[in-house]
Amino acid sequence: MIRNLKNLLMFASIAVMYQLNPCNVVLASDISNTTQSQTQVVSTQDNSKFQTLQDTSKTLASQEESKYISESNSSSPVSESSGNLLPANADNVDNVPVNKSWIIHFNQPVDLSSAKENVKIINKKTNAEVPINISLSNYDSYMTVSTVSAYDPESYYILKIDNNLMGRYNKVLKTALTMNFKTGAKIENIDNISVSIDQGDSYKLPDEVTAVMSDGGKVQVGVEWNKKVNTLASPGKYVYEGQVKGYSKGVDLSLTINPSTKNVDSIASTSMWIWELQNQVDAYGGIDNLIAKLKSMGINNVCIKYNEGSSPSGGGTNFRDDFLKYVGYFKEAGFKVGTWGYNHFDDVQGEGNLIIEALNNSDYYVFDAEDAVENKTEQTEEICELIRSQCPNAIIGYTSFPIASYHQNIAYSVFNKYCDFSAPQCYWGEMQWSVNKCLDQMAADYKAYGLDKPIYPIIQTYSINYEDYTAYSKYGYKATGLWSLDDIGQTFVQYINDMGSKFNN
């Protein structure tokens, strides 16, 4: 700082940003001489490259001062904008938004009262002064200039800073600043939007909407919505309110969610669950014999294990490889083929990818949500959302303990939100309950917790009485899962040979 310099000589560069608010007018520091020199035009698209522009008509700044401007710009808001720095007293800057604010950077604190007297914006058509607001920040070295109301669209204005502008240390500008600018068109109208989807479809609210401008043109403008869309919500009409910067009316998007067209009933039959497929193929003497045995019991739906958490293997068995080896045989025989996995949700992305892969190779997938997913509500939401976003029309179910009130740390409600059916594990024999107690308490809990998806219970194929199967069949469930082929008992075989496989008398 030169202590004997009496006046603060101003050097100005104007940053014009067409996309970001606000623009910047960068004012430089004191200098020791006022000889002719170069000012630098800085492209903020690449701050490592500089051009020079001669200005012989006005006294500007030394090369040292120009260097200061370049360096300061790299750390100022200008460097993050889209646009260019222009020399002082620039000609027209076009397409300025009607709600534009200007930020002017001084190298010394500015006196606010002096700024209010010496900074003006003039409407060139009417020659009238535009009412403005002026505020200071960053230790009073940044001045923000904004209009009380929006500029007129497609109109010419002048931003003027008089050379009587005084800093806090009683120094004034030696050279006044003027900048001409023209406002762009303003938004006249944005039509409301109507969208219709099926429940569970993949859909996101638009990031941009079409605006009709005052000059008759149409442009895409960014929009922010008041809430996120949930495509799994109950069928009905939902309205989302959008806000567009510079447009006071807002825009409404009306979303109609139609009932899902997924045919969940297509898999609603008696299904035989299989844990270790290769072992069963070996036990029955080959895949053809296994399929023939299932058909003899009236079963044409199998649900086969595919994953153990985020791994295709567990306990020395590669579930995925065994499934992929034999799935074609089941399909050729006319079976519905589902997959299931014992879920962990420790690796959301990894396990999610396996489940998506399973869905791509089967007719449906069933989450097996037991002890390993307790207290993992957030992970449950993440993985269900991931799978639904990738497989919006897939048929997905979940199985867990039948008495939900005993297992409140399992996210039943999240599974209910994303899945198409529930398959509670109604193993009344293992629970040492009666058939009626197990099924009635299960149904009461599901109702109390708002679990409203179709219920396709899974029952055990071992260690229960013949009469229990008869009692179960009287409940008339549309579909029943049989756990499992691996543990099938003679009482079950006898019942199914006598009564058939429907279990819904």
LOTOR-510545 format. One line per 5 residues: number of its first residue (from 1); for each residue x, y, z of C-alpha. Coordinates in Angstrom, 3 decimals. Layout:
REM residues N
NUM	X/Y/Z; ...
//
This chain:
REM residues 505
1	0.000/0.000/0.000; 1.351/3.434/-0.972; 0.618/5.589/2.045; 0.881/8.950/0.244; -1.678/8.040/-2.426
6	-4.671/10.256/-1.749; -7.241/8.672/-4.011; -8.285/5.064/-4.513; -7.887/4.404/-8.218; -10.412/1.866/-9.399
11	-9.796/-0.797/-11.972; -12.944/-2.758/-12.872; -13.617/-5.995/-14.643; -17.165/-7.193/-15.073; -17.988/-10.877/-14.830
16	-21.064/-11.714/-16.823; -22.723/-14.997/-15.914; -25.755/-16.067/-17.839; -26.634/-19.140/-15.818; -25.630/-18.411/-12.237
21	-26.699/-15.675/-9.862; -25.162/-13.298/-9.143; -22.738/-11.672/-11.571; -19.568/-10.080/-10.278; -17.855/-6.773/-10.849
26	-14.301/-7.113/-9.604; -12.576/-3.945/-8.461; -8.839/-3.942/-7.906; -6.485/-2.495/-5.289; -4.490/0.749/-4.992
31	-1.593/1.235/-7.390; 1.539/3.324/-7.384; 1.209/4.838/-10.855; -1.501/5.425/-13.412; 0.231/4.810/-16.703
36	-1.362/3.020/-19.603; -1.220/-0.778/-19.310; -3.062/-3.957/-20.116; -6.183/-5.329/-18.494; -6.802/-9.047/-18.557
41	-9.895/-10.801/-19.838; -10.209/-13.978/-17.846; -12.215/-16.882/-19.240; -13.741/-18.624/-16.268; -14.105/-21.759/-18.316
46	-10.312/-22.183/-18.030; -8.630/-20.047/-15.395; -5.182/-21.173/-16.509; -5.435/-19.277/-19.796; -5.427/-15.475/-20.000
51	-5.902/-13.023/-22.835; -5.030/-9.324/-22.833; -7.022/-6.392/-24.024; -5.488/-2.947/-24.698; -7.433/0.079/-23.512
56	-5.793/3.292/-24.664; -8.794/5.521/-24.042; -8.720/5.391/-20.243; -6.164/5.370/-17.475; -6.310/1.927/-15.951
61	-3.749/-0.039/-13.976; -0.192/-1.265/-14.041; 0.850/-4.755/-15.077; 1.314/-5.556/-11.408; -2.317/-4.610/-10.860
66	-3.483/-6.737/-13.782; -1.620/-9.666/-12.298; -3.402/-9.073/-9.007; -6.782/-9.207/-10.749; -5.985/-12.474/-12.451
71	-4.878/-14.113/-9.240; -7.774/-12.822/-7.190; -10.263/-14.014/-9.756; -9.088/-17.586/-9.408; -10.293/-17.662/-5.817
76	-13.320/-15.409/-6.187; -16.887/-16.440/-7.014; -16.138/-15.452/-10.592; -13.912/-18.445/-11.116; -16.854/-20.764/-10.517
81	-19.188/-19.045/-12.947; -19.899/-19.554/-16.614; -19.006/-16.472/-18.612; -16.162/-14.038/-19.146; -14.576/-11.086/-17.409
86	-14.889/-7.955/-19.514; -13.020/-4.618/-19.298; -14.349/-1.613/-17.417; -17.086/0.457/-19.063; -18.148/-2.556/-21.116
91	-20.665/-2.378/-23.913; -23.932/-4.274/-23.748; -24.076/-7.487/-21.766; -27.030/-9.436/-23.124; -29.576/-11.863/-21.769
96	-29.341/-10.807/-18.129; -32.077/-12.442/-15.993; -34.785/-10.046/-14.822; -34.055/-10.942/-11.190; -30.286/-10.513/-11.477
101	-28.193/-9.373/-8.523; -24.723/-7.927/-9.031; -21.831/-8.499/-6.639; -19.026/-5.929/-6.713; -15.720/-6.804/-5.062
106	-13.576/-3.981/-3.627; -10.096/-4.349/-2.231; -11.036/-2.108/0.721; -14.149/-1.727/2.865; -16.837/0.516/1.367
111	-18.941/3.092/3.188; -22.589/1.960/2.894; -24.131/5.445/2.987; -21.775/6.576/0.234; -22.646/3.497/-1.816
116	-26.356/4.283/-1.585; -25.679/7.762/-2.982; -23.224/6.822/-5.723; -24.402/3.468/-7.102; -27.335/3.623/-9.495
121	-29.114/1.564/-12.121; -30.797/3.569/-14.892; -33.520/2.424/-17.285; -32.186/3.661/-20.634; -35.631/3.856/-22.229
126	-37.196/6.077/-19.562; -33.956/7.512/-18.156; -35.486/6.794/-14.754; -33.509/5.562/-11.802; -34.449/2.012/-10.800
131	-35.112/1.476/-7.071; -32.362/-0.760/-5.726; -31.194/-2.436/-2.557; -27.530/-2.305/-1.574; -25.913/-4.481/1.052
136	-22.327/-5.162/2.114; -20.644/-8.385/3.169; -17.191/-9.903/3.665; -16.033/-7.098/5.954; -17.808/-4.572/3.702
141	-15.576/-5.346/0.714; -18.367/-7.074/-1.244; -21.324/-5.002/-2.403; -24.552/-6.680/-3.575; -26.802/-4.576/-5.811
146	-30.307/-5.842/-6.524; -33.531/-4.259/-7.688; -36.557/-3.848/-5.448; -38.679/-5.424/-8.185; -37.720/-7.328/-11.307
151	-36.241/-5.603/-14.335; -38.434/-5.211/-17.383; -37.756/-8.015/-19.849; -35.824/-7.274/-23.029; -34.877/-3.796/-21.811
156	-31.632/-1.791/-21.642; -30.093/-0.575/-18.380; -26.912/1.054/-17.125; -25.170/0.196/-13.878; -23.251/3.282/-12.698
161	-20.749/3.699/-9.890; -19.829/7.352/-9.430; -16.221/8.327/-8.741; -17.391/9.962/-5.503; -17.888/6.511/-3.970
166	-15.980/6.580/-0.695; -14.293/3.783/1.177; -14.221/3.423/4.918; -10.756/5.006/5.001; -11.923/8.172/3.198
171	-10.526/7.208/-0.180; -12.581/7.723/-3.319; -12.652/6.263/-6.803; -10.673/8.159/-9.399; -12.606/6.788/-12.378
176	-16.340/6.111/-12.533; -17.649/2.745/-13.707; -20.489/2.229/-16.165; -21.810/-1.060/-17.463; -24.557/-1.412/-20.067
181	-26.692/-4.508/-20.005; -29.842/-5.833/-21.604; -32.269/-8.112/-19.822; -33.468/-11.300/-21.420; -36.997/-12.493/-21.889
186	-38.962/-13.438/-18.797; -41.115/-16.483/-18.217; -44.707/-15.765/-19.177; -46.228/-19.181/-18.628; -45.502/-22.783/-17.706
191	-48.241/-25.297/-18.369; -49.229/-27.721/-15.644; -48.314/-31.342/-16.288; -50.371/-34.538/-16.191; -48.754/-37.979/-16.038
196	-50.282/-41.447/-15.748; -48.323/-44.541/-14.670; -49.009/-48.010/-13.339; -48.257/-48.749/-9.701; -44.634/-49.799/-9.343
201	-43.509/-48.309/-12.653; -40.116/-46.617/-12.808; -40.787/-42.865/-12.853; -39.088/-39.726/-11.532; -40.276/-36.142/-11.515
206	-38.711/-34.057/-14.312; -35.680/-31.901/-13.564; -36.773/-29.347/-16.188; -40.054/-28.028/-17.575; -40.894/-26.075/-20.718
211	-41.406/-22.344/-20.206; -43.009/-19.934/-22.683; -40.989/-16.704/-22.680; -42.100/-13.110/-23.198; -40.469/-13.076/-26.643
216	-42.547/-16.078/-27.729; -39.715/-18.568/-27.447; -39.715/-21.769/-25.443; -36.885/-22.841/-23.167; -36.234/-25.622/-20.670
221	-35.926/-24.314/-17.110; -34.983/-26.075/-13.897; -37.714/-26.930/-11.393; -37.696/-28.005/-7.742; -40.574/-30.138/-6.427
226	-42.071/-30.028/-2.946; -41.845/-33.792/-2.399; -40.551/-37.002/-3.900; -42.673/-39.381/-5.922; -43.562/-42.807/-4.567
231	-44.669/-45.039/-7.416; -45.628/-47.754/-4.941; -48.299/-45.564/-3.354; -51.893/-46.736/-3.497; -53.628/-46.151/-6.833
236	-55.032/-42.632/-7.032; -54.213/-39.057/-8.034; -51.281/-37.174/-6.494; -50.319/-33.519/-7.034; -46.729/-32.244/-6.827
241	-45.947/-28.523/-6.645; -42.912/-27.225/-8.505; -41.073/-23.922/-8.145; -39.128/-22.294/-10.972; -36.706/-19.471/-10.210
246	-38.044/-16.224/-11.639; -41.610/-17.524/-12.023; -44.021/-16.679/-9.237; -46.960/-18.867/-10.200; -45.354/-22.266/-9.800
251	-46.256/-25.386/-11.733; -48.351/-28.402/-10.753; -47.729/-31.970/-11.832; -50.718/-34.276/-11.494; -49.663/-37.914/-11.237
256	-52.264/-40.637/-11.657; -51.153/-44.018/-10.323; -53.178/-46.827/-11.870; -53.474/-50.304/-10.340; -50.494/-52.491/-11.158
261	-50.807/-54.616/-14.266; -48.517/-57.268/-12.773; -50.232/-60.645/-12.681; -49.314/-61.772/-9.182; -51.946/-64.486/-9.458
266	-49.753/-66.106/-12.114; -47.509/-67.471/-9.369; -50.264/-67.975/-6.758; -50.262/-71.750/-6.565; -48.807/-74.409/-4.296
271	-45.027/-74.060/-4.468; -42.375/-76.474/-3.292; -39.448/-74.704/-1.646; -35.981/-76.160/-2.192; -32.875/-75.315/-0.192
276	-30.051/-77.376/-1.730; -31.162/-78.193/-5.260; -28.217/-80.342/-6.298; -28.697/-82.582/-3.255; -32.332/-83.135/-4.238
281	-31.439/-83.851/-7.846; -29.001/-86.472/-6.599; -31.507/-87.896/-4.091; -34.134/-88.471/-6.784; -31.678/-89.858/-9.290
286	-31.558/-86.910/-11.671; -33.456/-83.769/-12.596; -35.994/-85.606/-14.746; -36.959/-87.895/-11.870; -37.227/-84.917/-9.518
291	-39.531/-83.070/-11.884; -41.620/-86.209/-12.394; -42.006/-86.620/-8.615; -43.189/-83.038/-8.189; -45.670/-83.418/-11.028
296	-47.015/-86.604/-9.466; -47.867/-84.522/-6.380; -49.666/-81.945/-8.521; -46.942/-79.337/-8.033; -45.790/-77.131/-10.915
301	-44.240/-74.250/-8.948; -40.831/-74.361/-7.264; -38.993/-71.716/-5.232; -35.249/-72.427/-5.167; -32.539/-70.804/-3.062
306	-30.306/-68.401/-5.016; -28.224/-66.467/-2.518; -26.931/-66.255/1.034; -26.743/-62.524/1.691; -24.423/-60.948/-0.858
311	-22.871/-64.323/-1.737; -24.185/-66.929/-4.188; -22.738/-69.616/-1.890; -23.109/-70.816/1.662; -22.082/-73.910/3.624
316	-20.130/-75.281/0.694; -23.049/-75.008/-1.740; -23.134/-72.633/-4.687; -26.858/-71.964/-4.824; -26.708/-69.736/-7.882
321	-24.721/-72.186/-9.997; -27.038/-75.062/-9.102; -30.101/-72.974/-9.909; -28.762/-71.811/-13.267; -27.767/-75.392/-14.103
326	-31.313/-76.729/-13.756; -33.734/-73.817/-14.214; -34.143/-74.589/-17.912; -35.390/-78.102/-17.136; -38.121/-76.745/-14.872
331	-39.171/-74.129/-17.423; -39.330/-76.688/-20.221; -41.566/-78.824/-17.995; -44.002/-75.901/-17.573; -43.096/-74.929/-14.018
336	-43.248/-71.502/-12.474; -39.764/-71.004/-11.076; -39.107/-68.638/-8.192; -35.946/-67.811/-6.286; -35.312/-66.937/-2.672
341	-32.376/-65.878/-0.570; -31.547/-65.756/3.110; -30.957/-62.045/3.480; -28.309/-60.187/5.484; -28.322/-56.635/4.010
346	-24.741/-55.980/5.146; -23.678/-55.220/1.566; -26.697/-53.507/0.058; -25.271/-53.059/-3.425; -23.734/-56.521/-3.625
351	-26.798/-58.338/-2.316; -29.075/-56.153/-4.402; -27.184/-57.048/-7.560; -27.568/-60.761/-6.791; -31.307/-60.381/-6.249
356	-31.697/-58.433/-9.488; -29.790/-61.216/-11.233; -32.121/-63.781/-9.641; -35.174/-61.890/-10.879; -33.735/-61.794/-14.379
361	-33.562/-65.599/-14.312; -36.807/-66.481/-12.529; -40.515/-65.681/-12.362; -40.384/-64.155/-8.882; -38.125/-63.625/-5.875
366	-38.865/-63.952/-2.148; -36.871/-62.177/0.577; -36.198/-64.445/3.557; -36.065/-61.832/6.328; -35.159/-63.399/9.638
371	-32.645/-62.775/12.435; -29.906/-61.478/10.101; -31.962/-58.416/9.103; -33.073/-57.376/12.582; -32.558/-53.661/13.309
376	-31.723/-52.957/9.663; -34.693/-50.848/8.630; -32.564/-48.349/6.704; -30.732/-51.080/4.795; -34.037/-52.830/4.098
381	-35.413/-49.642/2.561; -32.258/-49.109/0.503; -32.165/-52.590/-0.974; -35.895/-52.728/-1.687; -35.759/-49.325/-3.375
386	-32.723/-50.400/-5.406; -34.398/-53.566/-6.641; -37.689/-51.861/-7.433; -35.897/-49.128/-9.379; -34.171/-51.757/-11.522
391	-37.043/-54.265/-11.722; -40.244/-52.205/-11.418; -42.521/-54.898/-12.852; -40.988/-57.920/-11.142; -43.068/-60.054/-8.785
396	-41.447/-59.922/-5.352; -42.538/-61.391/-2.034; -41.139/-61.671/1.470; -41.200/-64.363/4.125; -40.535/-63.973/7.836
401	-41.770/-64.998/11.253; -45.570/-65.284/11.355; -46.204/-63.299/14.537; -45.096/-59.771/13.630; -45.647/-58.400/17.138
406	-42.926/-60.744/18.424; -40.394/-59.385/15.911; -40.870/-55.629/15.751; -37.190/-55.096/14.931; -37.778/-56.595/11.481
411	-38.997/-54.033/8.935; -42.273/-55.719/7.974; -43.773/-52.394/6.876; -40.903/-51.734/4.452; -41.301/-55.146/2.841
416	-45.046/-54.554/2.668; -44.379/-51.273/0.846; -42.207/-52.769/-1.886; -43.367/-56.394/-2.186; -46.374/-57.919/-3.928
421	-47.165/-60.669/-1.425; -46.207/-61.994/1.990; -45.346/-65.607/2.781; -45.315/-65.904/6.600; -43.587/-69.008/7.934
426	-46.509/-70.674/9.688; -44.611/-73.590/11.196; -47.091/-74.323/13.955; -45.458/-77.689/14.623; -42.090/-76.096/15.423
431	-43.857/-73.387/17.430; -45.826/-76.076/19.311; -49.028/-74.156/18.617; -52.264/-75.347/17.125; -53.002/-74.611/13.491
436	-55.783/-72.207/14.432; -53.753/-70.302/17.008; -50.866/-69.814/14.606; -52.945/-68.686/11.622; -55.367/-66.540/13.624
441	-52.621/-64.693/15.506; -50.666/-64.202/12.291; -53.686/-62.683/10.552; -54.510/-60.456/13.536; -50.953/-59.091/13.707
446	-50.818/-58.449/9.984; -54.050/-56.490/10.185; -52.895/-54.534/13.247; -49.643/-53.518/11.540; -51.290/-52.579/8.250
451	-49.618/-55.399/6.305; -52.126/-55.553/3.493; -50.446/-57.526/0.714; -51.862/-60.965/-0.258; -50.859/-63.684/2.212
456	-49.475/-66.951/0.834; -48.421/-68.881/3.974; -45.532/-71.326/4.032; -46.232/-74.501/5.991; -43.894/-77.284/7.055
461	-43.773/-80.639/5.254; -42.520/-82.559/8.286; -43.306/-83.399/11.919; -47.024/-82.517/11.936; -50.215/-84.578/11.937
466	-52.367/-85.461/8.955; -55.304/-83.604/10.523; -53.270/-80.397/10.687; -53.105/-80.247/6.904; -56.867/-80.674/6.799
471	-57.341/-77.870/9.335; -55.004/-75.600/7.380; -56.806/-76.264/4.090; -60.069/-74.967/5.562; -58.597/-71.423/5.661
476	-58.718/-71.389/1.871; -55.540/-69.449/1.078; -55.081/-68.929/-2.647; -51.449/-70.066/-2.545; -49.329/-72.096/-0.157
481	-45.580/-72.582/0.089; -44.253/-75.968/1.218; -41.089/-75.981/3.345; -39.396/-78.003/2.111; -38.517/-80.701/-0.417
486	-35.294/-81.208/1.542; -37.242/-82.245/4.690; -40.396/-83.777/3.220; -42.094/-86.337/5.471; -44.316/-89.337/4.793
491	-47.381/-87.800/6.457; -47.229/-84.900/4.034; -46.804/-87.244/1.051; -49.780/-89.291/2.185; -51.979/-86.214/2.595
496	-51.084/-84.744/-0.771; -51.648/-88.121/-2.453; -55.081/-88.321/-0.833; -56.250/-84.718/-1.077; -54.177/-83.109/-3.800
501	-51.881/-80.107/-3.667; -54.262/-77.129/-3.568; -54.563/-76.788/0.233; -57.591/-74.502/-0.138; -60.632/-76.731/0.347
//
